Amino acid sequence: MYGFLLGFTGSWHCVVMCGPILSFFFHKDQQQVLSLSMYHLGRIGIYALLGFAVSYLGTLGLFAKFWYIYFLVVGVFIALLLLGVIKDQSFQWLHTIFGKPIQAIGKKMGKLRFFFFGMANGFLPCGLVMAGLSTSLITSSPFEGAINMVYFGLGTIPALLLTLLGFNEANRFKQLFAHKVLRIISWLVVFALLFQGIWGVLAQVSDAVKNHPLTPIICHY
């Protein structure tokens, strides 16, 4: 749920960051369904692997007891990304270590290069991807963490497809729609995460909150 919302509402970021790259590689005479599908399969596959790994770290015996701390950390982290305090360049090391070698391998793979190109792009220094991964941290199992990132990747596809209709049109989408409605929804996600975290903290110290009818729904007991 959180993964898809972040992917969709943050897709304006994809248009700006990945739009020109997609427009360069997928010219009008190259817009084949198979090639584009392979690209997204590679990209979302990497997201799923990263989501699995992050969720695995989050479920090493700590989540069940301190889940509310996870929610607070994730909420604050995404807020800092939205405010621009944490920038994309902070994650450049991921692409340097993993993305570039995969891209180099892909250049020798013929038609499969689009799959490897998608995998390499999965490691681009992107705060939006980090926000999605942070929500995998609050899933209850590595499998759910992977599925969360699959939903995240699917949420970004509509905006990326817009770039293939023309980057100027996609840019207009960013200006007129994403910066207003989608950014508001992104902040609602942040507030929802922080609310769950704060409610969980209060449930540890207040019997009234712990026994409230909403607690079983909000809390991860």
C-alpha positions as CSV (number, residue, x, y, z in Angstrom):
1,M,0.0,0.0,0.0
2,Y,2.6,2.6,1.1
3,G,5.0,1.4,-1.7
4,F,2.4,1.9,-4.4
5,L,1.3,5.3,-3.1
6,L,4.9,6.6,-2.9
7,G,5.7,5.2,-6.4
8,F,2.6,6.8,-7.9
9,T,2.7,10.1,-6.0
10,G,6.5,10.5,-6.5
11,S,6.4,9.6,-10.2
12,W,6.8,13.3,-11.1
13,H,10.4,12.7,-9.8
14,C,10.8,9.8,-12.3
15,V,9.7,12.1,-15.1
16,V,12.4,14.6,-14.3
17,M,15.2,12.1,-13.5
18,C,14.5,9.2,-15.8
19,G,12.4,10.8,-18.5
20,P,15.3,12.1,-20.6
21,I,17.1,8.8,-20.3
22,L,14.1,6.8,-21.5
23,S,13.5,9.3,-24.3
24,F,17.1,8.8,-25.5
25,F,17.1,5.0,-25.4
26,F,13.5,4.4,-26.6
27,H,13.2,6.5,-29.7
28,K,9.9,6.3,-31.7
29,D,11.3,3.6,-33.9
30,Q,12.3,1.6,-30.9
31,Q,9.1,1.7,-28.8
32,Q,8.5,-2.0,-28.9
33,V,6.4,-3.5,-26.2
34,L,9.0,-6.3,-25.6
35,S,11.9,-4.0,-25.1
36,L,10.0,-1.6,-22.8
37,S,8.6,-4.6,-20.8
38,M,12.1,-6.0,-20.4
39,Y,13.3,-2.6,-19.1
40,H,10.6,-2.4,-16.5
41,L,11.0,-6.0,-15.5
42,G,14.7,-5.5,-14.8
43,R,14.1,-2.2,-12.9
44,I,11.3,-3.6,-10.8
45,G,13.2,-6.9,-10.3
46,I,16.0,-4.9,-8.6
47,Y,13.5,-3.0,-6.5
48,A,12.1,-6.3,-5.3
49,L,15.5,-7.7,-4.4
50,L,16.3,-4.5,-2.5
51,G,13.0,-4.6,-0.8
52,F,13.6,-8.2,0.3
53,A,17.0,-7.3,1.7
54,V,15.8,-4.2,3.6
55,S,12.8,-6.0,5.0
56,Y,15.0,-8.9,6.1
57,L,17.2,-6.5,8.1
58,G,14.0,-5.0,9.6
59,T,12.7,-8.4,10.8
60,L,15.7,-9.6,12.7
61,G,13.8,-9.9,15.9
62,L,13.4,-6.1,16.4
63,F,10.3,-5.2,14.4
64,A,7.8,-7.1,16.5
65,K,8.8,-5.2,19.7
66,F,9.8,-1.8,18.3
67,W,7.6,-1.5,15.2
68,Y,6.5,2.0,16.2
69,I,10.1,3.3,16.2
70,Y,10.4,1.9,12.6
71,F,7.3,3.9,11.6
72,L,8.6,7.1,13.1
73,V,12.1,6.7,11.4
74,V,10.5,6.0,8.0
75,G,8.1,8.9,8.3
76,V,10.9,11.3,9.2
77,F,13.2,9.9,6.5
78,I,10.5,10.4,3.8
79,A,9.8,13.9,5.1
80,L,13.5,14.9,4.8
81,L,13.5,13.6,1.2
82,L,10.4,15.6,0.4
83,L,11.9,18.7,1.9
84,G,15.2,18.2,0.0
85,V,17.3,17.9,3.1
86,I,18.4,14.4,1.9
87,K,19.3,14.6,-1.8
88,D,19.7,12.0,-4.6
89,Q,23.4,12.4,-4.6
90,S,23.6,10.9,-1.2
91,F,22.9,7.5,-2.9
92,Q,25.4,7.8,-5.8
93,W,27.5,4.9,-4.3
94,L,24.8,2.4,-5.1
95,H,25.0,3.1,-8.8
96,T,28.8,3.2,-8.8
97,I,29.1,-0.2,-7.1
98,F,26.2,-2.1,-8.7
99,G,24.6,-0.1,-11.5
100,K,27.6,0.7,-13.7
101,P,29.0,-2.9,-13.8
102,I,25.5,-4.2,-14.7
103,Q,25.2,-1.6,-17.4
104,A,28.6,-2.6,-18.8
105,I,27.4,-6.2,-19.0
106,G,24.2,-5.3,-20.7
107,K,25.9,-3.6,-23.6
108,K,27.1,-7.0,-24.7
109,M,23.8,-8.7,-24.4
110,G,22.0,-7.7,-27.6
111,K,18.2,-7.5,-27.2
112,L,18.6,-8.4,-23.5
113,R,20.4,-5.1,-23.0
114,F,17.1,-3.5,-22.2
115,F,16.6,-5.8,-19.2
116,F,20.1,-5.0,-17.9
117,F,19.5,-1.3,-18.6
118,G,16.5,-1.5,-16.3
119,M,18.5,-3.3,-13.6
120,A,21.2,-0.7,-13.8
121,N,18.6,2.1,-13.5
122,G,17.2,0.4,-10.4
123,F,20.5,1.5,-8.7
124,L,20.3,5.1,-9.8
125,P,20.9,7.6,-7.0
126,C,17.2,8.3,-6.3
127,G,15.6,9.5,-3.1
128,L,12.2,8.3,-4.2
129,V,13.5,4.7,-4.4
130,M,15.0,5.1,-0.9
131,A,11.6,6.3,0.3
132,G,10.0,3.2,-1.2
133,L,12.6,1.0,0.4
134,S,12.1,2.6,3.8
135,T,8.5,1.4,3.7
136,S,9.7,-2.1,3.1
137,L,11.4,-1.8,6.4
138,I,8.0,-1.8,8.1
139,T,6.7,-4.9,6.4
140,S,6.4,-8.1,8.5
141,S,8.4,-10.4,6.2
142,P,11.1,-10.2,3.5
143,F,8.5,-11.5,0.9
144,E,6.1,-8.7,1.8
145,G,9.1,-6.2,1.5
146,A,9.7,-7.5,-2.0
147,I,6.1,-7.2,-3.0
148,N,5.9,-3.7,-1.5
149,M,8.7,-2.7,-3.9
150,V,7.0,-4.4,-6.9
151,Y,3.9,-2.2,-6.2
152,F,6.3,0.8,-5.9
153,G,7.7,0.1,-9.3
154,L,4.3,-0.4,-10.8
155,G,3.2,2.9,-9.4
156,T,6.0,4.7,-11.3
157,I,5.2,3.2,-14.7
158,P,2.4,5.6,-15.8
159,A,4.5,8.7,-15.5
160,L,7.5,7.0,-17.2
161,L,5.2,5.9,-20.1
162,L,4.2,9.6,-20.4
163,T,7.8,10.4,-21.3
164,L,7.6,8.2,-24.4
165,L,4.6,10.3,-25.6
166,G,6.8,13.3,-25.4
167,F,8.9,14.7,-22.7
168,N,7.3,18.1,-22.9
169,E,3.9,16.6,-22.3
170,A,5.3,14.7,-19.3
171,N,6.9,17.9,-18.0
172,R,3.6,19.7,-18.2
173,F,2.1,16.8,-16.2
174,K,4.7,17.4,-13.5
175,Q,4.0,21.1,-13.3
176,L,0.2,21.1,-13.4
177,F,-0.7,17.9,-11.5
178,A,2.1,16.2,-9.7
179,H,3.5,19.2,-7.8
180,K,0.0,19.8,-6.4
181,V,-2.1,16.7,-5.9
182,L,0.6,14.1,-5.8
183,R,2.9,16.0,-3.5
184,I,0.0,16.5,-1.1
185,I,-0.7,12.7,-1.1
186,S,3.0,12.1,-0.5
187,W,2.8,14.2,2.7
188,L,-0.4,12.4,3.7
189,V,1.7,9.2,3.5
190,V,4.3,10.8,5.8
191,F,1.6,11.9,8.3
192,A,0.0,8.4,8.3
193,L,3.4,6.8,9.1
194,L,4.1,9.3,11.9
195,F,0.6,9.0,13.3
196,Q,1.0,5.2,13.5
197,G,4.4,5.6,15.1
198,I,3.2,8.1,17.7
199,W,0.1,6.1,18.5
200,G,2.4,3.1,19.0
201,V,4.6,5.0,21.4
202,L,1.5,6.2,23.4
203,A,0.2,2.6,23.5
204,Q,3.4,1.7,25.4
205,V,2.8,4.2,28.2
206,S,-1.0,4.6,28.3
207,D,-3.5,1.9,29.0
208,A,-6.3,4.1,27.6
209,V,-4.5,4.2,24.2
210,K,-3.5,0.6,24.4
211,N,-7.1,-0.5,25.1
212,H,-8.6,1.9,22.5
213,P,-10.8,0.1,19.9
214,L,-8.6,1.6,17.1
215,T,-5.3,0.2,18.5
216,P,-5.6,-3.3,17.0
217,I,-6.1,-1.6,13.6
218,I,-3.3,1.0,13.9
219,C,-0.8,-1.0,15.9
220,H,1.3,-4.1,14.9
221,Y,0.8,-6.2,17.9
